[in-house]
Amino acid sequence: MTPPPDLGWAGVLVALVGGAIRVSTPYLFVSLGETLTERSGRVNLGLEGTLVLGAMSAYGVAYLSGSPWLGVLVAGLAGALLGLLHASVCNLPRVNDIAVGIALFLLGTGLAFYLGKPFIEPRAPRLPSLALGAWSGSPQVRAALEVNALFLAGAVLAPLLWWALRGTRWGLILRTAGDNADAARALGHSVGLTRVLATMAGGFLAGVGGSFLSLYYPGTWNEGLSSGQGLMAIALVIFARWNPLACFGVSLLFGAATALGPALQSVGITAYYDLLNAAPYGLTLALLIWSSSTRHALVGAPGELTISK
């Protein structure tokens, strides 16, 4: 049997593409969810907890039921419930949404760690993937083009949300509530209800993003699963200027940054491996510094956000 060809440095590019496709999915779903929430005029810093709770819920339900897709649905519902709790508390007078988000971050992770202890050892069924690289004789190409259905769903959802925010009555109401609450009330819309629904939708998407972590990549449940991806995705929203299409592109960038270390290791570059694995955190810091400059600060931010006032 002929051995598969060695792709050399081209293999680094292939590995980066594969990493961008695999690793970007949680970033994409959390950032799209936070975009909806922030477009309504509310910040939810608790999505890291939502991501972890979604991962645990999906894994537990998939293990107990044998259906990974039921796990995805339950993960989304768990995220929506946390979103409802966040929105309900934030609708009370003189409540700071940043502080509530931090509290729910701790609540979500704490619940996930406590309820998920029985599921650390068992094996749950994984989500299926599409083998788009089956035509290739190279295992690197086949692995890079193994695409999960959730990634494809996110790729479709991003332009759909972009269109909905700009071209539908629902999108207009959401943006009005986020830009000028008084104007929304003058038009007869309930700002509180709009923000509740937007925060629940954002929590649902973040929970679905968590299900990808436990049911596909890396495909297990443990307490260090998310590595801060939920928090990084919130920073991603600011850099993407609250644009769902830009969220998709920046999520791919974060995915490629996460895959940089393993990609270079595939061609024998092992020096500074731990430093290279910190690339997504360095990228987050760099984007925040860039976004906070006087030239770029909060361009396109909804006017009712706490960070805009």
N, C-alpha and C positions, 0 to 999 in steps of 0.2 A: 504494500500500500504506500502511495506517495505521501510523504509528510506534508502538512499544510505549510504554505509559504510564510517566511518571516517578513513581516511588514516593515520592520525597522522603525524609523522615525514616523513613517506614515501611520504606524500602529498607535503612536501617541495621539495623533489627530482623531483616529477612529475611536480610541478610548475616551477622548474628551467628548466626542459626539454622543457616544453611548452613555457616558456619565451625565451629560446635560439632559438627556432624555429621561434617564432613570431618576436622578436625584432632584430634578426640578419640580416634580409633581407635587410634593407637599408645599414647597414654596409657592407654587402657582395657585393652589386651592386656598391657602391661607391668605395670600395677597389679594386674590379676587374677593374673598369674603370681607377682608378689612377695607377694601376699596368701597364696597357697598355700604359698610357701616360708616366710614368716614364721610362718604358723599352725603349721608343724611345728617351730618353735623355731630357725630359722636366718635370718640376714640375708644377702642377696646384693646387694652394691653394684656388682656387675659387669654389671648388666643394660643399662647404657648401651652397653657394648662388645658385648653380645649383640644389642641393637637394631641397631647399625651393621653387625655381621657378618651378621645376618639380611637386612638391606637389600641388602648387596652380593651375598650368596649367591642371593637371590631374583632379582635383576636379571641376574646372570651366567647362571643356569640358564634363566631365561625367554628371554634373548637366544639362547643356544645351542640350546635345544630348541624354541622357539616357543610354549611353554605357560606362561602366567603362573601357573596353579594348581600346576604342578609346581615352579615357583619358590617358591611359598608353602610347600609341603611341605618342600622342602629347607631353606628358611630356618628352619622350626620344628625340623628335625632338627639343624641347626647349633647352634641355641640349646640344644637338649637335650644335645648333646655338651659344650658349655661348662658347662651345669648339672651334668652328671655329673662333670666335672673339678673344679668348685668343691666339690661334695658329697664327692667322694673325698678331696680334700686336707683338708677341714674335719673329716672323720671321724678323722683322725690325732690323737694326743694333743697337747695344749697348742698347738693351732693356732687362731688368731683369725680368725673368719669375715669380719670387717670388712676386715682386711688382705688376705685372700685375694680378696675381692671387688674391691678396688682393683687388685690385680695382674691379675685377669682382665678388668677394664675396659680396662686398657692393652693386654693381649694381644688381646682381641677387636677393638679399634679398629685396632691395629697390623696384624693379619692382614687386616682388611678393606681398609685403605688399600693394603697391599702387593699383595694378590691382586686388588684391584678396579681397578688402574690400566688394564688393557686395556678396561674396560667404561665408561670415562668418556664416550667419544664415541659408541659405537654406541647404537642405539635398540632397546629391548626392548618386546615387546607389553605393553599395559597390562591391568590387571584390569577386567572389565566392571562397569557400574553399572546401577542401576534408575532409570529416568526417571519418578519419582513425580510430577513437576510438569509432565508433558507437556500437561495440560489447560489450563495458564495461557499467556496471550499475553505475559507478562513474562519477559524473559531472566533477571532476577534471581531470580524465583521458581523458574524451571526449574533454574537452577544450584544454588539452595539445596536443592532437593528431589531432587537427583541423588545417590542413596545407593548406596554401594558394598556389596557382599555381605559384606565382612569386618566392616563396622560392624554390620550386622544379626546376624551370627554372634556378635559381642561382646555385643550387646544381649540375645541369648538366653542366652549363656553366663553372664552375671552372675547372673541369678536362679537358674540351674541350679546354679551353684557355691554360692550362698547356701543353697539347699535341701540340697545334698549335704553341706555342712559341718555342718548341724544335724540332718539327718534320716536319715543313713545310717551304717552301721557304719564305713565307710571314713573319713567325716568325724569320727567320734568318736575313732578311732585317731589321726588327724592332729592333732586338737586336744589330745588327751591327751599326745602326744609334745611338743607345743609348750608346754603349760602345766606339765606335771610329768613329766619324763623317768623319774624313779624309779617313779612310778605306772604308766607305760606298760610298763616292764620287769617290774614285779610282775604285770601282767596277761598277760605272755608275748609282748609285741610287741617287735620289733626297732626301736629308736629310730633307729639308724643307717640301716637300709634305708628306713624311713618318710621320713627327711629326704632321702635320695638321690632317691627317687621324686618327692617334692614339689619339690625343687630342679630336677630334670630337667623336670618339668611346667611349672614357672615359666619355665625357660629356653626351652622350646618355645613358650609363648605370647608371650614377648618377641621371639623370632625371627620369629614370624608378624606381630607388630606392626611389625617392621622392614620386612617385605615390602610392607606398605601404603605406606610412605614411598617406596620406589623404584618400585613398580609401579602406584601410583595417584596419590597426592598427596604431594609435587609430581610424582612420576612419572619421576624421573631418578636416576642414581647419581652422587654426588660426595662428597667427603670431609667436607663441612660439612652433611651431610643432616639429621642428627638434632637439632642445636642444643640438645643437653642434655635432650631429652625423656625419655630413660631415667632420668636422675637425678631430674628433677622428678616422674616417676611414682612413684618410691620414696617421696618426701616426701608425695605424694598418698595413699599407703597409710596413713600415720600419721594424716593428717587424716580419712580415711574410717574410721578405727578398725577396720581389718582386716575390713571388711564388704564383700563383693563388690557388693551393691546400691548402697552409698554410693560405691564406686569408679566405678560407671557415672555417677552424678550429678555427682561432682566432675570426672570426665574431660570431661564436657560443659561444665562451668564453665571448665576450662582451655582447651578448644577455642574457646569464645566469647572468652576473654581474648586468645588468639592472633589471632583474627579482628578484634579491635577496631580496630586501625589501618587496615587495608584497608576496613572497613565505614564508618568516618568519612570516609575519603578519597573514597568513592563519592558523598558529598554535598558535596564540596568543602572539607572540613576537612583541611588538609595540615600545619598547624602542629604541631610537636612529634611528627612522624610516627615518628621513631626512638625517642622516649621511649614512645610508645604501643605500639610493637612489643616493648618490654621488659615489657609488662604481665604475661605469664605468669611471668616471673622475679620480678617484684615480688609477684605473687600467691603464689608458692612461699614467698618470705621471710615474707610476712604470715601464711600458714597455719602455718609452722613456729614463728613467735613465738606465735601463738595456741595451738598445740598444746603448747608447752613451758611455758605458764603453770601456776602451782600448782593451779589449778582443773581444768585439762584434761589435764595431762601424763600421757601413756601410759595413759589410760583405755582398758581393753579389750585392752591389749597382752598377747600370750602371755608367760607367766612365764619361759620358758627363753631368750628373746631376749637377746642380748648387751646391747642398750640398756636392758633392764629390770633388769639386775643392777648 
